[in-house]
Amino acid sequence: MVKPRTYRTLYDVQQLLKEFNVFVYVGKRLYDIELMAIELDHLYEAGVVDNQTYMKAKIVLRKEHREEEQREKNGTAI
C-alpha cells in the first residue's frame, strides 16, 4: 500500500505513480494528465491504491486537467 500523504499538486500525483514505477511523459501537459488518470485508475482497479488515496489524486488530476484546458483555450498553455 501507499504511504498516507496529502495530494495537492500534479507533482504529488507524479510521486505517487513513481512509487509504482509509472513514469508519464507524452510531451503535451494535457495528454500527460490524461494518461496519469488512466494509470491511476489501473492501480486502483488492481487494488494497490486505497480508495482515499485514489479519490484525492483523482481530484487533483481533474483540477489540473480543467486548468490546462482553460490555458489552451486562452492560448497560455505551458
C-alpha positions as CSV (number, residue, x, y, z in Angstrom):
1,M,0.0,0.0,0.0
2,V,0.9,3.7,-0.3
3,K,2.2,5.9,2.5
4,P,-0.5,8.3,3.6
5,R,0.2,11.9,2.4
6,T,-1.6,14.9,1.0
7,Y,-2.1,15.3,-2.7
8,R,-2.4,18.9,-3.7
9,T,-0.4,19.2,-6.9
10,L,0.3,17.3,-10.1
11,Y,3.8,16.7,-8.7
12,D,2.3,14.9,-5.7
13,V,0.4,12.6,-8.1
14,Q,3.5,12.0,-10.1
15,Q,5.4,11.0,-7.0
16,L,2.5,8.6,-6.2
17,L,2.8,7.0,-9.6
18,K,6.5,6.9,-9.4
19,E,6.2,4.6,-6.3
20,F,4.8,2.0,-8.7
21,N,7.4,2.7,-11.4
22,V,4.9,4.6,-13.6
23,F,6.6,7.5,-15.4
24,V,4.4,9.5,-17.7
25,Y,5.8,11.9,-20.3
26,V,3.9,12.2,-23.6
27,G,5.1,15.7,-24.4
28,K,1.9,17.7,-24.0
29,R,0.9,18.5,-20.5
30,L,-2.8,17.8,-21.1
31,Y,-2.1,14.4,-22.5
32,D,0.2,13.7,-19.6
33,I,-2.6,14.4,-17.1
34,E,-5.0,12.2,-19.0
35,L,-2.5,9.3,-19.1
36,M,-1.8,9.8,-15.4
37,A,-5.6,9.5,-14.7
38,I,-5.7,6.2,-16.7
39,E,-2.7,4.8,-14.9
40,L,-4.2,5.8,-11.5
41,D,-7.4,4.0,-12.5
42,H,-5.5,0.9,-13.3
43,L,-3.6,1.0,-10.0
44,Y,-6.9,1.4,-8.1
45,E,-8.6,-1.4,-10.0
46,A,-5.6,-3.7,-9.2
47,G,-6.1,-2.9,-5.5
48,V,-2.7,-1.4,-4.9
49,V,-4.1,2.1,-4.2
50,D,-6.7,2.6,-1.5
51,N,-9.9,4.5,-2.0
52,Q,-8.9,7.6,-0.1
53,T,-5.6,8.0,-2.0
54,Y,-7.4,7.3,-5.3
55,M,-10.0,9.9,-4.7
56,K,-7.6,12.6,-3.5
57,A,-5.3,12.1,-6.5
58,K,-8.2,11.9,-8.9
59,I,-9.4,15.3,-7.7
60,V,-6.0,16.8,-8.3
61,L,-5.9,15.4,-11.8
62,R,-9.4,16.7,-12.6
63,K,-8.4,20.2,-11.4
64,E,-5.2,20.2,-13.3
65,H,-6.9,19.0,-16.4
66,R,-9.6,21.7,-16.2
67,E,-6.9,24.4,-15.7
68,E,-4.8,23.1,-18.6
69,E,-7.8,23.1,-20.9
70,Q,-8.5,26.7,-19.9
71,R,-4.9,27.6,-20.5
72,E,-5.0,26.1,-24.0
73,K,-8.3,27.9,-24.7
74,N,-6.7,31.2,-23.7
75,G,-3.5,30.5,-25.6
76,T,-1.4,30.5,-22.4
77,A,-0.6,26.7,-22.2
78,I,2.7,25.7,-20.7
